[in-house]
């Protein structure tokens, strides 16, 4: 897409923005600059770059999955506003 191939009013409508004519001109120029930078990125040779999900390595910060003592069933059910057959009764939300 070339820098001038978009409709600023349509983009503003999609974003639910009410723009003045001056704001449309300013937004059009800014979007044109952004599209120009994307066009520059298209010319970069990335054939030797391995695809990644993240720019930096990520580490899982969750705790180890270990068996530990949990809340006894009777104690968990003690404050339940409604229960039946040893289970919580909750309002139906899907019909």
HUZI-V174608 format. One record per pair of residues at least 24 apart in sequence whose ideal C-beta (glycine too) atoms are under 7 Angstrom apart, sorted by the first residue. I is the first residue (numbers start at 1). J is the second residue. If there is no record, write none. Layout:
# HUZI-V174608
i->I j->J
i->I j->J
This chain:
# HUZI-V174608
i->1 j->35
i->3 j->32
i->3 j->35
i->3 j->36
i->4 j->32
i->6 j->31
